[in-house]
Amino acid sequence: MTGVERLQELSLAENDVNISKIVDYLITRPDLDNFYLSEEKSLKQMMKVITDKAKKSAVNNCAMIEDKVVYVWAVMYFITSNEKLGLNKIEPEVKVETKKEEPKQDEKKLKDTSQINMFEED
């Protein structure tokens, strides 16, 4: 299997228009074929790197990135090791304590009052 074939298979598995467009560009770069064969690389991870870069360049939560810039980021993802990209770091698992929600004041009142039965005698 060639690197281009691997990209095409991965792209079909993702079923994502954005990934497909980037892969369409990447397969025009046969000089990178060996990089596409790297097992440490995935299209999901590539998209995460690209979206993280786009978020960093956002102004007021809005980013307009030209296609050619996205393609450069995709190429850089494939030619740079995951270690240099900081993608092999194992993040410590953070345990989150969940607080038990206390009933609202109105609910407390309802629970505290006993229901009156009109058929009961005192």
All heavy atoms as an XYZ file, in Angstrom:
990
protein
N       0.853     -1.182      0.000
C       0.000      0.000      0.000
C       0.897      1.243      0.000
O       1.854      1.333      0.744
C      -0.893     -0.024      1.249
C      -1.692      1.256      1.416
S      -2.674      1.371      2.938
C      -3.908      0.146      2.658
N       0.519      2.210     -0.799
C       1.253      3.470     -0.833
C       0.664      4.420      0.197
O      -0.433      4.199      0.727
C       1.169      4.126     -2.231
O      -0.186      4.531     -2.460
C       1.652      3.195     -3.325
N       1.395      5.494      0.459
C       0.909      6.498      1.397
C      -0.364      7.159      0.910
O      -1.279      7.437      1.700
N      -0.437      7.415     -0.376
C      -1.634      8.043     -0.956
C      -2.835      7.114     -0.781
O      -3.931      7.561     -0.412
C      -1.399      8.391     -2.445
C      -2.687      8.770     -3.135
C      -0.374      9.513     -2.565
N      -2.634      5.825     -1.009
C      -3.732      4.863     -0.822
C      -4.184      4.830      0.638
O      -5.386      4.770      0.920
C      -3.297      3.466     -1.269
C      -3.091      3.344     -2.751
C      -2.434      2.035     -3.158
O      -1.758      1.396     -2.319
O      -2.588      1.661     -4.336
N      -3.223      4.901      1.551
C      -3.557      4.925      2.977
C      -4.402      6.155      3.309
O      -5.410      6.065      4.006
C      -2.295      4.911      3.832
C      -2.580      4.941      5.321
C      -1.302      4.823      6.158
N      -1.627      4.858      7.569
C      -1.645      5.964      8.323
N      -1.317      7.129      7.804
N      -1.958      5.903      9.595
N      -3.990      7.314      2.788
C      -4.762      8.540      3.025
C      -6.188      8.411      2.500
O      -7.139      8.827      3.158
C      -4.098      9.742      2.359
C      -2.949     10.410      3.083
C      -2.457     11.618      2.291
C      -3.335     10.836      4.473
N      -6.310      7.860      1.313
C      -7.635      7.709      0.711
C      -8.515      6.788      1.545
O      -9.698      7.069      1.755
C      -7.519      7.215     -0.729
C      -6.944      8.268     -1.655
C      -6.620      7.743     -3.041
O      -6.223      6.587     -3.208
N      -6.771      8.607     -4.037
N      -7.954      5.694      2.042
C      -8.724      4.772      2.891
C      -9.134      5.446      4.195
O     -10.272      5.314      4.633
C      -7.911      3.515      3.192
C      -7.918      2.514      2.076
C      -7.204      1.224      2.463
O      -7.084      0.929      3.674
O      -6.772      0.514      1.556
N      -8.190      6.153      4.819
C      -8.501      6.847      6.066
C      -9.584      7.898      5.845
O     -10.463      8.092      6.681
C      -7.249      7.494      6.651
C      -6.166      6.555      7.177
C      -4.914      7.344      7.564
C      -6.682      5.746      8.353
N      -9.515      8.574      4.712
C     -10.489      9.614      4.398
C     -11.893      9.026      4.236
O     -12.869      9.599      4.719
C     -10.076     10.350      3.125
O     -11.030     11.309      2.770
N     -11.989      7.886      3.569
C     -13.289      7.236      3.399
C     -13.875      6.822      4.742
O     -15.081      6.922      4.958
C     -13.156      6.013      2.484
C     -12.906      6.313      1.009
C     -12.637      5.024      0.238
C     -14.085      7.062      0.400
N     -13.009      6.370      5.640
C     -13.480      5.950      6.963
C     -14.001      7.132      7.774
O     -14.905      6.974      8.591
C     -12.353      5.246      7.716
N     -13.448      8.313      7.562
C     -13.847      9.493      8.327
C     -15.174     10.069      7.848
O     -15.921     10.626      8.627
C     -12.768     10.582      8.269
C     -11.513     10.230      9.008
C     -11.720      9.989     10.474
O     -12.525     10.697     11.111
O     -11.082      9.068     11.003
N     -15.435     10.001      6.551
C     -16.677     10.529      5.981
C     -16.899     11.989      6.397
O     -17.947     12.360      6.907
C     -17.863      9.652      6.390
C     -19.091      9.946      5.560
O     -18.995     10.401      4.433
N     -20.256      9.679      6.120
N     -15.867     12.818      6.176
C     -15.905     14.227      6.558
C     -15.488     15.054      5.344
O     -14.408     14.850      4.781
C     -14.944     14.451      7.732
C     -14.931     15.877      8.250
O     -14.866     16.819      7.426
O     -14.943     16.059      9.473
N     -16.319     15.997      4.945
C     -16.066     16.821      3.762
C     -14.764     17.614      3.905
O     -13.991     17.731      2.957
C     -17.254     17.780      3.499
C     -16.964     18.716      2.345
C     -18.519     17.004      3.252
N     -14.527     18.158      5.083
C     -13.316     18.956      5.302
C     -12.059     18.101      5.165
O     -11.083     18.510      4.536
C     -13.357     19.614      6.677
C     -14.527     20.550      6.814
O     -14.762     21.403      5.965
N     -15.284     20.386      7.877
N     -12.090     16.921      5.757
C     -10.944     16.012      5.640
C     -10.754     15.613      4.191
O      -9.622     15.578      3.696
C     -11.132     14.786      6.557
C     -10.993     15.202      8.024
C     -10.128     13.689      6.213
C     -11.248     14.097      9.028
N     -11.832     15.322      3.490
C     -11.740     14.924      2.081
C     -11.069     16.001      1.240
O     -10.242     15.705      0.372
C     -13.124     14.624      1.504
O     -13.685     13.516      2.133
N     -11.421     17.247      1.490
C     -10.835     18.350      0.726
C      -9.331     18.453      0.983
O      -8.545     18.654      0.056
C     -11.526     19.668      1.079
C     -11.125     20.805      0.182
C     -11.991     22.025      0.409
C     -11.555     23.135     -0.534
N     -12.331     24.339     -0.385
N      -8.926     18.283      2.242
C      -7.497     18.336      2.577
C      -6.772     17.142      1.965
O      -5.692     17.294      1.397
C      -7.304     18.401      4.103
C      -7.882     19.706      4.648
C      -5.827     18.274      4.465
C      -7.988     19.767      6.164
N      -7.378     15.964      2.051
C      -6.766     14.765      1.472
C      -6.641     14.911     -0.046
O      -5.622     14.509     -0.625
C      -7.551     13.494      1.860
C      -7.100     12.290      1.044
C      -7.392     13.213      3.348
N      -7.639     15.508     -0.688
C      -7.554     15.749     -2.136
C      -6.304     16.561     -2.472
O      -5.660     16.324     -3.494
C      -8.802     16.470     -2.652
C     -10.023     15.574     -2.709
O      -9.868     14.336     -2.608
O     -11.142     16.117     -2.831
N      -5.982     17.520     -1.616
C      -4.753     18.285     -1.839
C      -3.524     17.424     -1.549
O      -2.576     17.399     -2.342
C      -4.696     19.544     -0.975
C      -3.324     20.162     -1.018
C      -2.899     20.885     -2.132
C      -2.414     19.952      0.008
C      -1.621     21.407     -2.196
C      -1.129     20.472     -0.046
C      -0.737     21.196     -1.159
O       0.542     21.690     -1.238
N      -3.537     16.726     -0.427
C      -2.360     15.955     -0.020
C      -1.970     14.888     -1.047
O      -0.782     14.635     -1.238
C      -2.591     15.312      1.351
C      -2.667     16.273      2.532
C      -3.047     15.518      3.807
C      -1.357     17.029      2.729
N      -2.937     14.299     -1.709
C      -2.596     13.258     -2.690
C      -1.966     13.845     -3.953
O      -1.400     13.106     -4.748
C      -3.801     12.348     -3.031
C      -4.936     13.122     -3.675
C      -4.262     11.588     -1.817
C      -6.113     12.258     -4.097
N      -2.018     15.161     -4.096
C      -1.318     15.794     -5.215
C       0.164     15.977     -4.898
O       0.911     16.466     -5.743
C      -1.923     17.176     -5.569
O      -1.675     18.093     -4.501
C      -3.392     17.061     -5.889
N       0.546     15.609     -3.675
C       1.926     15.734     -3.220
C       2.551     14.353     -3.053
O       2.770     13.884     -1.943
C       1.971     16.493     -1.883
C       1.438     17.923     -1.903
C       2.411     18.888     -2.564
N       3.747     18.801     -2.026
C       4.222     19.527     -0.998
N       3.436     20.411     -0.414
N       5.454     19.364     -0.581
N       2.855     13.664     -4.157
C       3.442     12.320     -4.056
C       4.828     12.328     -3.412
O       5.294     11.294     -2.938
C       3.495     11.836     -5.502
C       3.454     13.058     -6.337
C       2.695     14.084     -5.546
N       5.467     13.492     -3.339
C       6.769     13.589     -2.683
C       6.662     13.305     -1.181
O       7.658     13.027     -0.513
C       7.388     14.970     -2.910
C       6.496     16.117     -2.440
O       5.279     16.086     -2.718
O       7.030     17.043     -1.807
N       5.458     13.334     -0.653
C       5.237     13.100      0.771
C       4.705     11.692      1.056
O       4.339     11.386      2.189
C       4.257     14.141      1.320
C       4.666     15.603      1.163
C       3.534     16.517      1.585
C       5.916     15.892      1.968
N       4.687     10.845      0.055
C       4.095      9.516      0.164
C       4.603      8.741      1.382
O       3.814      8.136      2.109
C       4.348      8.712     -1.117
C       3.472      7.486     -1.199
O       2.252      7.651     -1.377
O       4.021      6.374     -1.047
N       5.900      8.750      1.625
C       6.460      8.011      2.766
C       5.958      8.554      4.097
O       5.783      7.797      5.052
C       7.990      8.022      2.741
C       8.532      7.130      1.653
O       7.879      6.172      1.236
N       9.726      7.423      1.183
N       5.732      9.862      4.180
C       5.214     10.456      5.410
C       3.779     10.002      5.687
O       3.380      9.843      6.839
C       5.267     11.986      5.360
C       6.667     12.534      5.352
C       7.228     13.021      4.182
C       7.426     12.561      6.512
C       8.509     13.535      4.177
C       8.714     13.068      6.522
C       9.263     13.557      5.348
N       3.016      9.800      4.625
C       1.624      9.373      4.781
C       1.518      7.947      5.325
O       0.475      7.551      5.844
C       0.873      9.461      3.454
C       0.846     10.825      2.817
C       0.787     10.949      1.437
C       0.877     11.990      3.569
C       0.751     12.195      0.827
C       0.841     13.238      2.967
C       0.783     13.326      1.599
O       0.750     14.563      1.000
N       2.586      7.177      5.213
C       2.583      5.794      5.682
C       2.815      5.674      7.191
O       2.633      4.604      7.756
C       3.650      4.974      4.936
C       3.346      4.690      3.469
C       4.553      4.083      2.781
C       2.137      3.778      3.337
N       3.200      6.741      7.827
C       3.498      6.701      9.261
C       2.266      6.286     10.058
O       1.212      6.917      9.974
C       3.989      8.074      9.735
O       4.150      8.067     11.130
N       2.418      5.231     10.842
C       1.304      4.717     11.663
C       0.931      5.661     12.801
O      -0.155      5.564     13.351
C       1.658      3.339     12.225
C       1.703      2.255     11.168
C       0.357      1.982     10.523
O      -0.665      1.995     11.238
O       0.333      1.775      9.301
N       1.847      6.558     13.180
C       1.534      7.482     14.274
C       0.645      8.630     13.809
O       0.151      9.395     14.620
C       2.805      8.017     14.930
C       3.534      9.075     14.143
C       4.705      9.716     14.891
O       4.917      9.426     16.084
O       5.406     10.504     14.267
N       0.432      8.733     12.526
C      -0.362      9.823     11.974
C      -1.785      9.370     11.665
O      -2.009      8.269     11.171
C       0.281     10.361     10.686
C       1.695     10.883     10.869
C       1.713     12.074     11.778
C       3.096     12.673     11.892
N       3.107     13.864     12.722
N      -2.747     10.239     11.975
C      -4.148      9.951     11.651
C      -4.811     11.234     11.162
O      -4.349     12.338     11.462
C      -4.889      9.413     12.875
O      -5.100     10.443     13.819
N      -5.880     11.085     10.444
C      -6.585     12.254      9.928
C      -7.337     12.991     11.033
O      -7.446     14.218     10.998
C      -7.536     11.846      8.799
C      -6.836     11.281      7.550
C      -7.868     10.886      6.496
C      -5.846     12.278      6.979
N      -7.830     12.268     12.023
C      -8.489     12.934     13.150
C      -7.502     13.820     13.889
O      -7.801     14.952     14.250
C      -9.071     11.906     14.126
C     -10.372     11.330     13.695
C     -10.939     10.431     14.769
C     -12.245      9.826     14.303
N     -12.844      8.976     15.326
N      -6.311     13.283     14.097
C      -5.281     14.046     14.799
C      -4.835     15.236     13.948
O      -4.593     16.320     14.471
C      -4.109     13.122     15.108
C      -3.201     13.622     16.183
C      -2.167     12.584     16.562
O      -1.501     12.041     15.683
N      -2.031     12.321     17.843
N      -4.743     15.028     12.642
C      -4.389     16.118     11.732
C      -5.415     17.246     11.865
O      -5.044     18.421     11.986
C      -4.347     15.626     10.285
C      -4.111     16.724      9.257
S      -4.518     16.234      7.567
C      -6.308     16.156      7.643
N      -6.688     16.896     11.883
C      -7.736     17.913     11.994
C      -7.669     18.618     13.341
O      -7.912     19.814     13.429
C      -9.121     17.292     11.799
C      -9.428     16.958     10.359
S      -9.337     18.378      9.246
C     -10.708     19.365      9.806
N      -7.312     17.889     14.394
C      -7.181     18.517     15.702
C      -6.056     19.546     15.685
O      -6.211     20.656     16.190
C      -6.927     17.477     16.784
C      -6.807     18.104     18.168
C      -6.634     17.084     19.243
C      -6.495     17.640     20.629
N      -6.261     19.029     20.833
N      -4.932     19.206     15.071
C      -3.808     20.141     14.970
C      -4.234     21.377     14.180
O      -3.965     22.511     14.574
C      -2.574     19.457     14.325
C      -1.511     20.465     13.948
C      -2.005     18.404     15.273
N      -4.923     21.163     13.076
C      -5.364     22.274     12.224
C      -6.366     23.165     12.963
O      -6.243     24.393     12.954
C      -5.951     21.750     10.899
C      -4.825     21.160     10.040
C      -6.697     22.851     10.142
C      -5.305     20.400      8.823
N      -7.339     22.558     13.622
C      -8.337     23.376     14.330
C      -7.720     24.111     15.516
O      -8.104     25.244     15.799
C      -9.542     22.537     14.798
O      -9.084     21.433     15.580
C     -10.352     22.033     13.621
N      -6.745     23.481     16.169
C      -6.057     24.166     17.272
C      -5.309     25.393     16.752
O      -5.331     26.454     17.375
C      -5.088     23.229     17.994
C      -5.801     22.202     18.864
O      -7.024     22.334     19.083
O      -5.122     21.252     19.327
N      -4.648     25.252     15.607
C      -3.939     26.396     15.013
C      -4.929     27.484     14.600
O      -4.665     28.672     14.781
C      -3.104     25.947     13.807
C      -1.853     25.180     14.192
C      -1.031     24.888     12.951
C       0.287     24.275     13.305
N       1.208     25.199     13.951
N      -6.055     27.086     14.060
C      -7.064     28.065     13.643
C      -7.617     28.816     14.852
O      -7.816     30.037     14.798
C      -8.191     27.371     12.888
N      -7.843     28.091     15.947
C      -8.353     28.732     17.161
C      -7.373     29.768     17.689
O      -7.785     30.811     18.189
C      -8.636     27.686     18.238
C      -9.872     26.875     17.981
C     -10.058     25.801     19.044
C     -11.235     24.901     18.692
N     -11.368     23.810     19.668
N      -6.078     29.474     17.573
C      -5.064     30.412     18.053
C      -5.044     31.698     17.230
O      -4.675     32.752     17.731
C      -3.679     29.762     18.026
C      -3.486     28.732     19.112
C      -2.117     28.108     19.036
C      -1.976     27.013     20.081
N      -0.703     26.303     19.956
N      -5.438     31.604     15.963
C      -5.417     32.803     15.131
C      -6.774     33.501     15.087
O      -6.942     34.492     14.385
C      -4.941     32.468     13.718
O      -5.671     31.425     13.157
N      -7.716     33.001     15.861
C      -9.055     33.592     15.882
C      -9.041     34.938     16.612
O      -8.299     35.150     17.549
C     -10.034     32.651     16.564
N      -9.868     35.850     16.123
C     -10.076     37.145     16.766
C     -11.562     37.222     17.083
O     -12.400     37.043     16.196
C      -9.648     38.305     15.831
C      -9.963     39.632     16.474
C      -8.188     38.188     15.464
N     -11.873     37.458     18.342
C     -13.275     37.474     18.791
C     -13.999     36.176     18.412
O     -15.103     36.196     17.892
C     -14.022     38.683     18.232
C     -13.474     39.982     18.764
O     -13.038     40.050     19.913
N     -13.478     41.000     17.938
N     -13.313     35.061     18.633
C     -13.847     33.724     18.349
C     -14.190     33.495     16.882
O     -15.041     32.674     16.562
C     -15.066     33.408     19.218
C     -14.703     33.223     20.656
O     -13.618     32.731     20.960
N     -15.583     33.620     21.545
N     -13.534     34.210     15.988
C     -13.776     34.050     14.560
C     -12.434     33.904     13.852
O     -11.539     34.733     14.039
C     -14.543     35.245     14.012
S     -14.912     35.080     12.261
N     -12.312     32.855     13.036
C     -11.076     32.642     12.292
C     -11.411     32.409     10.823
O     -12.300     31.629     10.494
C     -10.316     31.439     12.837
N     -10.726     33.117      9.969
C     -10.868     32.946      8.521
C      -9.497     32.488      8.022
O      -8.573     33.281      7.958
C     -11.266     34.258      7.849
C     -12.563     34.844      8.341
S     -14.007     34.120      7.596
C     -13.824     34.601      5.915
N      -9.384     31.210      7.712
C      -8.111     30.638      7.297
C      -8.219     30.256      5.826
O      -9.130     29.532      5.428
C      -7.763     29.387      8.141
C      -7.926     29.641      9.643
C      -6.369     28.892      7.802
C      -7.027     30.708     10.219
N      -7.268     30.732      5.034
C      -7.260     30.391      3.616
C      -6.921     28.916      3.434
O      -6.173     28.339      4.217
C      -6.241     31.250      2.870
C      -6.627     32.712      2.795
C      -5.664     33.507      1.933
O      -5.245     32.998      0.881
O      -5.341     34.624      2.327
N      -7.461     28.332      2.377
C      -7.222     26.918      2.106
C      -5.735     26.593      2.035
O      -5.289     25.599      2.617
C      -7.888     26.499      0.790
C      -9.404     26.434      0.889
O      -9.939     26.573      2.014
O     -10.053     26.255     -0.160
N      -4.959     27.442      1.349
C      -3.541     27.129      1.191
C      -2.810     27.102      2.527
O      -1.876     26.336      2.710
C      -2.865     28.083      0.199
C      -2.862     29.532      0.601
C      -2.260     30.403     -0.498
C      -2.381     31.863     -0.145
N      -1.872     32.716     -1.215
N      -3.263     27.887      3.492
C      -2.663     27.861      4.833
C      -3.017     26.546      5.525
O      -2.165     25.910      6.153
C      -3.126     29.071      5.677
C      -2.641     28.964      7.113
C      -2.656     30.372      5.040
N      -4.256     26.112      5.393
C      -4.685     24.833      5.972
C      -3.866     23.694      5.354
O      -3.426     22.784      6.065
C      -6.195     24.611      5.759
C      -6.609     23.199      6.173
C      -6.992     25.644      6.531
N      -3.615     23.760      4.050
C      -2.831     22.722      3.389
C      -1.397     22.704      3.907
O      -0.816     21.642      4.106
C      -2.839     22.909      1.871
C      -4.228     22.844      1.248
C      -4.530     23.565      0.105
C      -5.240     22.068      1.798
C      -5.786     23.512     -0.474
C      -6.504     22.008      1.232
C      -6.763     22.730      0.094
O      -8.008     22.670     -0.478
N      -0.840     23.868      4.152
C       0.515     23.941      4.718
C       0.520     23.303      6.113
O       1.435     22.547      6.450
C       1.027     25.400      4.766
C       2.286     25.512      5.609
C       1.272     25.922      3.361
N      -0.504     23.598      6.917
C      -0.582     23.006      8.247
C      -0.697     21.483      8.157
O      -0.105     20.761      8.962
C      -1.767     23.568      9.029
C      -1.612     25.000      9.436
C      -0.455     25.731      9.477
C      -2.650     25.888      9.858
N      -0.721     27.017      9.909
C      -2.050     27.138     10.155
C      -4.019     25.747     10.023
C      -2.783     28.230     10.603
C      -4.751     26.831     10.470
C      -4.140     28.061     10.757
N      -1.458     20.994      7.189
C      -1.618     19.544      7.014
C      -0.284     18.905      6.626
O       0.097     17.864      7.167
C      -2.679     19.255      5.952
N       0.441     19.534      5.705
C       1.750     19.024      5.302
C       2.698     19.036      6.493
O       3.407     18.050      6.758
C       2.325     19.837      4.119
C       3.790     19.495      3.878
C       1.496     19.603      2.853
N       2.692     20.127      7.242
C       3.560     20.223      8.417
C       3.221     19.128      9.427
O       4.117     18.568     10.064
C       3.447     21.602      9.074
C       4.038     22.732      8.257
S       5.775     22.514      7.831
C       6.519     22.511      9.439
N       1.961     18.806      9.579
C       1.558     17.736     10.483
C       2.209     16.414     10.063
O       2.746     15.689     10.896
C       0.032     17.589     10.519
C      -0.415     16.301     11.162
C      -0.372     16.145     12.546
C      -0.841     15.226     10.395
C      -0.746     14.955     13.147
C      -1.222     14.036     10.988
C      -1.164     13.898     12.356
O      -1.529     12.707     12.948
N       2.163     16.114      8.775
C       2.696     14.840      8.313
C       4.220     14.780      8.311
O       4.785     13.716      8.534
C       2.141     14.481      6.922
C       0.774     13.870      6.999
C      -0.355     14.626      6.744
C       0.608     12.540      7.346
C      -1.620     14.068      6.833
C      -0.646     11.971      7.447
C      -1.765     12.738      7.187
N       4.887     15.889      8.083
C       6.351     15.833      8.006
C       7.031     16.057      9.364
O       8.226     15.847      9.486
C       6.920     16.809      6.955
C       6.678     18.258      7.339
C       6.361     16.496      5.576
C       7.347     19.268      6.414
N       6.272     16.451     10.363
C       6.820     16.690     11.701
C       6.413     15.538     12.612
O       5.256     15.122     12.604
C       6.290     18.019     12.272
O       6.530     19.061     11.334
C       6.963     18.364     13.582
N       7.348     15.057     13.402
C       7.040     13.934     14.297
C       6.016     14.367     15.344
O       5.941     15.538     15.719
C       8.305     13.424     14.987
O       8.738     14.351     15.958
N       5.260     13.390     15.802
C       4.261     13.678     16.838
C       4.922     14.189     18.105
O       4.356     15.012     18.814
C       3.433     12.437     17.144
C       2.350     12.194     16.115
O       2.263     12.911     15.116
N       1.545     11.185     16.336
N       6.123     13.714     18.372
C       6.843     14.172     19.560
C       7.128     15.667     19.468
O       6.897     16.407     20.420
C       8.149     13.395     19.707
C       8.894     13.717     20.978
C      10.143     12.882     21.150
O      10.354     11.930     20.369
O      10.917     13.201     22.058
N       7.598     16.120     18.303
C       7.868     17.551     18.132
C       6.588     18.377     18.157
O       6.599     19.525     18.556
C       8.631     17.801     16.832
C      10.080     17.405     16.903
C      10.820     17.782     15.650
C      12.277     17.368     15.751
N      13.023     17.679     14.529
N       5.500     17.771     17.723
C       4.209     18.464     17.744
C       3.583     18.437     19.136
O       2.567     19.088     19.376
C       3.237     17.830     16.744
C       3.564     18.017     15.270
C       2.654     17.152     14.409
C       3.465     19.472     14.864
N       4.184     17.679     20.031
C       3.646     17.579     21.385
C       2.433     16.683     21.474
O       1.615     16.831     22.385
N       2.308     15.734     20.547
C       1.128     14.881     20.512
C       1.324     13.551     21.224
O       0.377     12.812     21.404
C       0.707     14.622     19.062
C       0.335     15.863     18.275
C       0.061     15.504     16.826
C      -0.868     16.549     18.878
N       2.550     13.239     21.620
C       2.792     11.973     22.301
C       2.777     12.110     23.804
O       3.003     11.151     24.511
C       4.138     11.376     21.866
C       4.026     10.718     20.511
O       2.942     10.440     20.048
N       5.150     10.465     19.879
N       2.549     13.292     24.295
C       2.523     13.501     25.737
C       1.300     12.815     26.320
O       0.192     12.988     25.838
C       2.477     14.993     26.075
C       3.713     15.741     25.663
C       3.570     17.206     26.018
C       4.769     17.994     25.541
N       4.595     19.422     25.727
N       1.536     12.047     27.355
C       0.409     11.404     28.030
C      -0.028     12.339     29.140
O       0.727     12.633     30.054
C       0.814     10.034     28.596
C       1.232      9.105     27.455
C      -0.328      9.437     29.403
C       1.797      7.791     27.918
N      -1.230     12.806     29.017
C      -1.766     13.744     29.990
C      -2.238     12.970     31.215
O      -2.848     11.911     31.089
C      -2.943     14.512     29.379
C      -2.604     15.146     28.064
C      -2.634     16.637     28.126
O      -3.162     17.174     29.092
O      -2.116     17.257     27.197
N      -1.943     13.472     32.400
C      -2.424     12.778     33.594
C      -3.940     12.789     33.639
O      -4.575     13.777     33.277
C      -1.837     13.596     34.749
C      -1.534     14.925     34.165
C      -1.250     14.707     32.712
N      -4.475     11.667     34.073
C      -5.928     11.566     34.147
C      -6.425     12.405     35.309
O      -5.951     12.287     36.425
C      -6.331     10.108     34.352
C      -7.807      9.884     34.230
C      -8.170      8.423     34.324
O      -7.472      7.615     33.698
O      -9.132      8.120     35.037
N      -7.337     13.277     35.013
C      -7.887     14.158     36.032
C      -9.229     13.597     36.469
O     -10.121     13.396     35.655
C      -8.069     15.597     35.490
C      -8.690     16.492     36.535
C      -6.743     16.136     35.002
N      -9.327     13.323     37.763
C     -10.597     12.828     38.281
C     -11.438     14.019     38.703
O     -10.974     14.894     39.407
C     -10.369     11.900     39.465
C      -9.710     10.604     39.068
C      -9.623      9.670     40.235
C      -8.969      8.374     39.788
N      -8.898      7.406     40.874
N     -12.642     14.016     38.243
C     -13.551     15.112     38.554
C     -14.575     14.604     39.553
O     -15.230     13.598     39.331
C     -14.260     15.616     37.274
C     -15.236     16.717     37.604
C     -13.243     16.060     36.260
N     -14.656     15.311     40.679
C     -15.659     14.950     41.670
C     -16.981     15.588     41.273
O     -17.035     16.755     40.930
C     -15.250     15.446     43.048
C     -14.051     14.723     43.614
C     -13.739     15.186     45.025
O     -14.679     15.523     45.776
O     -12.549     15.219     45.342
N     -17.994     14.800     41.311
C     -19.312     15.343     40.981
C     -20.035     15.655     42.269
O     -20.047     14.864     43.203
C     -20.142     14.354     40.147
O     -20.252     13.133     40.876
C     -19.496     14.098     38.802
N     -20.614     16.824     42.302
C     -21.381     17.241     43.467
C     -22.804     16.743     43.311
O     -23.380     16.802     42.233
C     -21.406     18.768     43.587
C     -20.101     19.371     43.980
C     -20.271     20.861     44.165
C     -19.010     21.528     44.618
N     -19.196     22.966     44.780
N     -23.325     16.257     44.406
C     -24.725     15.864     44.396
C     -25.543     17.143     44.520
O     -25.362     17.913     45.455
C     -25.016     14.926     45.559
C     -26.397     14.374     45.529
C     -26.619     13.391     46.649
C     -28.035     12.893     46.632
N     -28.295     11.985     47.740
N     -26.396     17.336     43.546
C     -27.203     18.555     43.568
C     -28.193     18.499     44.717
O     -28.845     17.490     44.949
C     -27.974     18.701     42.252
C     -27.150     19.268     41.147
C     -28.020     19.637     39.962
O     -29.145     20.137     40.159
O     -27.565     19.409     38.843
N     -28.256     19.601     45.425
C     -29.232     19.688     46.493
C     -30.555     20.127     45.893
O     -30.594     20.927     44.957
C     -28.764     20.683     47.545
C     -27.529     20.209     48.272
C     -27.363     20.928     49.585
O     -28.342     21.474     50.113
O     -26.232     20.926     50.074
N     -31.629     19.601     46.419
C     -32.934     20.001     45.879
C     -33.152     21.498     46.063
O     -32.673     22.091     47.020
C     -33.944     19.204     46.688
C     -33.175     18.330     47.602
C     -31.734     18.663     47.494
N     -33.872     22.063     45.149
C     -34.197     23.483     45.248
C     -35.089     23.714     46.457
O     -35.727     22.792     46.964
C     -34.912     23.948     43.973
C     -34.029     23.876     42.755
C     -34.792     24.304     41.537
C     -33.931     24.156     40.304
N     -34.665     24.435     39.098
N     -35.144     24.944     46.894
C     -35.901     25.288     48.095
C     -37.357     24.849     47.979
O     -37.920     24.326     48.918
C     -35.806     26.798     48.352
C     -36.315     27.229     49.697
C     -35.487     26.661     50.851
O     -34.363     26.230     50.691
N     -36.070     26.657     52.027
N     -37.959     25.052     46.804
C     -39.363     24.682     46.626
C     -39.543     23.174     46.758
O     -40.521     22.699     47.318
C     -39.884     25.153     45.272
C     -39.960     26.667     45.187
O     -40.010     27.322     46.249
O     -39.978     27.198     44.057
N     -38.579     22.409     46.227
C     -38.664     20.962     46.311
C     -38.516     20.496     47.751
O     -39.164     19.551     48.176
C     -37.587     20.322     45.428
C     -37.835     20.502     43.951
C     -36.680     19.971     43.113
O     -35.745     19.382     43.663
O     -36.727     20.167     41.886
N     -37.660     21.181     48.512
C     -37.486     20.838     49.929
C     -38.802     21.017     50.675
O     -39.189     20.177     51.478
C     -36.406     21.721     50.573
C     -35.012     21.288     50.281
C     -34.055     22.168     51.068
C     -32.626     21.795     50.784
N     -31.690     22.663     51.511
N     -39.479     22.117     50.393
C     -40.748     22.388     51.074
C     -41.760     21.298     50.771
O     -42.479     20.842     51.646
C     -41.311     23.754     50.658
C     -40.577     24.921     51.257
C     -41.188     26.220     50.778
C     -40.403     27.418     51.300
N     -40.914     28.680     50.765
N     -41.810     20.871     49.505
C     -42.762     19.842     49.128
C     -42.452     18.525     49.820
O     -43.351     17.804     50.230
C     -42.756     19.647     47.611
C     -43.380     20.759     46.784
C     -43.206     20.476     45.302
C     -44.859     20.901     47.120
N     -41.176     18.204     49.939
C     -40.796     16.948     50.570
C     -41.029     16.992     52.072
O     -41.323     15.993     52.688
C     -39.329     16.639     50.274
C     -39.108     16.219     48.844
C     -37.651     15.914     48.591
C     -37.422     15.561     47.135
N     -36.024     15.321     46.834
N     -40.871     18.161     52.670
C     -40.997     18.297     54.110
C     -42.459     18.272     54.561
O     -42.755     17.874     55.679
C     -40.331     19.587     54.596
C     -38.829     19.516     54.468
O     -38.303     18.389     54.325
O     -38.178     20.577     54.498
N     -43.365     18.726     53.755
C     -44.771     18.767     54.164
C     -45.396     17.413     53.887
O     -45.145     16.788     52.868
C     -45.547     19.851     53.404
O     -45.490     19.568     52.022
C     -45.002     21.225     53.690
N     -46.198     16.981     54.807
C     -46.880     15.709     54.599
C     -48.197     15.990     53.895
O     -48.818     17.017     54.086
C     -47.109     15.000     55.924
O     -47.861     15.824     56.773
N     -48.573     15.052     53.110
C     -49.800     15.226     52.351
C     -50.998     15.052     53.287
O     -51.027     14.164     54.130
C     -49.864     14.199     51.229
C     -51.042     14.397     50.328
C     -51.002     13.462     49.142
O     -50.098     12.659     49.028
N     -51.970     13.571     48.274
N     -51.957     15.888     53.105
C     -53.158     15.834     53.934
C     -54.155     14.904     53.273
O     -54.441     15.039     52.086
C     -53.786     17.234     54.117
C     -52.790     18.161     54.776
C     -55.095     17.142     54.867
C     -53.247     19.594     54.820
N     -54.611     13.990     54.048
C     -55.620     13.071     53.538
C     -56.959     13.468     54.128
O     -57.147     13.477     55.340
C     -55.249     11.639     53.931
C     -56.160     10.620     53.286
O     -57.247     10.958     52.812
N     -55.714      9.382     53.270
N     -57.885     13.804     53.303
C     -59.158     14.301     53.815
C     -60.016     13.203     54.413
O     -61.002     13.463     55.076
C     -59.912     15.052     52.728
C     -60.240     14.249     51.507
S     -60.795     15.301     50.178
C     -62.534     15.146     50.298
N     -59.634     11.944     54.258
C     -60.416     10.870     54.805
C     -59.898     10.425     56.173
O     -60.528      9.620     56.841
C     -60.438      9.673     53.845
C     -61.062     10.004     52.521
C     -60.295     10.163     51.402
C     -62.436     10.205     52.436
C     -60.874     10.479     50.187
C     -63.016     10.520     51.224
C     -62.239     10.661     50.085
N     -58.717     10.947     56.536
C     -58.163     10.593     57.835
C     -58.815     11.432     58.929
O     -59.118     12.599     58.718
C     -56.655     10.854     57.876
C     -55.861      9.792     57.235
C     -54.354     10.060     57.404
O     -53.979     10.899     58.236
O     -53.599      9.428     56.693
N     -58.998     10.815     60.043
C     -59.508     11.545     61.187
C     -58.380     11.764     62.151
O     -57.490     10.954     62.277
C     -60.629     10.763     61.860
C     -61.852     10.649     61.006
C     -62.967      9.930     61.719
O     -62.940      9.837     62.952
O     -63.876      9.473     61.028
N     -58.447     12.851     62.856
C     -57.419     13.143     63.858
C     -57.536     12.267     65.047
O     -58.368     11.825     65.621
C     -57.463     14.609     64.269
C     -56.906     15.475     63.154
O     -56.071     14.975     62.397
O     -57.323     16.648     63.060
